Amino acid sequence: MEEEYDDEDEILLPKEKQFHEASRTGDLALVDALIAQKINVNCMDERDRTPLQLAAGQGHTEVIESLTDADARIDLADKFGMNALLWATWFGKHEAMKALVRSGADVKAENKQGMNIVHCAASRGHRNVLEYIVRELLDEDPMDSDYEEDDGGGISLNAVSGKVTGLFSAAGNMMGNIGNMAMGKPTEVKKKTRSVDSFAEKKTNKDDGGKSPLHVAAEHGQVSALEYLAKVKCNKFARANDGSTSLHLAAGNGHVDMVSTLLEYELEINIRNEEGKTPLLMAAESGHASIVELLLSKGADGNAQANERAKSMSAAHFAAKNDHPSVIKVLASNRCNLNSKAMYDNTPLHVASTLGHIESVKTLLSCRCKVNVLNEKRRSALHEATENGLADIVELLLVAGINVQIQEKNGKTALSMAARADNITIVDMIIKADRYFIKHKKRPGAIPDLNVLQFRKEDPELQEIMRPICYKLVQKQLAKDDCKRLFYYWGFKPEHIEAIETQETGKHAWKEHGYRMMLIWLHGLEDNPIKELYEGLTNIDCNKLAEQIRAKENKRAEANGSNCSLS
């Protein structure tokens, strides 16, 4: 009778599931009992895993032998292309590998990424497994130090002892060299680097980057594995499909110890891949500040820029793009250029501002980058942040004193862009900033404390007192022309008023415009606002209204016991 499935996702029958679990946990007695019941030894789960693969991954040698004796297929692979030998290698199960090899496993099998057993061992850092593979499984010269000839062409001690590895016999090498010497021929000197056709130099598939085992070891920070691969003459200078070296891969993945090791091998520190990226650029792009600092200390070019395939970006650009303020700080402390121009003449500040990376913008400004640099479209970082509606970035740039008067190539200022986009918050902040810096006659080069200078938050106490007064003025007491004359007296520019007026239309829209400008006027007032209001009204010949406000304020001050009064 056919057994039922446990649930919709489970494709194994109950006994098959039990068989899988027994193989995984090394329960040899249960495995043998189920084999005796004629269970399908190659039954697969939802990932196409077989009992043999599970036993191999856990290193259960006796279970492996029992399964292979029962004709379990060694060559079967799961959905990732991993067979039993690859799984044993991946988890560093040396004895399990030996058992599988004795049973005829294909040592040159690859998974779907093109990774073979050397890649698997290298990526996981299993040096002992690598030694086993090189010395006993490769059908080629191991080329490790135990087998090298000395500088004079003589034979090493191990060669004299007749130690055999793979298909190569040291004794055979010795006899060949003796024969060569007898015929007056020079003895063969072994190559310093493995052939590109070596199994230990096999590269992964193109889609996986075309990486050799040494690349994989570098990418995963497996120092001991890489040192062994270098020892057996794997090419330390080989490139992956994109032109990256092992140093690129180690730097880009944040492996400090690996980078230090590779630098000892004298790899070129400023070498470029096909995108023109150096190892330092890779580290900056991924946010590895400690590696950026290490490479700079060893002489790496902190101002190198990638080619057009990577938009000609520098390390500062990559850090700004991916929001890595710690990298920006390292670059700044090493006096790298934070104002370099990439494709379209964008600076790191343009990049960070466009993407809304607040911490990177703060860091660039605190490191005193130039705020008014223009790109190919003659836009500043303020234009880019405004176009993207990034109010927080806009405020940071305004506080840093960016020039709000700059016009891009089509004649637009950031203010006109914000007005056209109906972005009230940004319009108001730009007007406040422009008025503030005109009044104070300064444009700071670095970002001040936002608790001291800001263009978004208002003084709640001042707002509570003045909002009702301002609202009544524009709604009931002032004519339209009087409002405009008052705002011009207070230093509003025509473009300020125009920006506000374009956002709301209608017969009585001027009252809303006037109220907004009143609130903008209140921002940053350092003197008595009632006094400034009184002086403004008298200046536009609204003396009666000015006297009413003065009298009311004096009465309020007297009621509160204040000695301050308007005279």
Beta strands, then each sheet from edge to edge (+ up, - down):
strand 1: 164-165
strand 2: 168-169
sheet 1: 1+ 2-
end
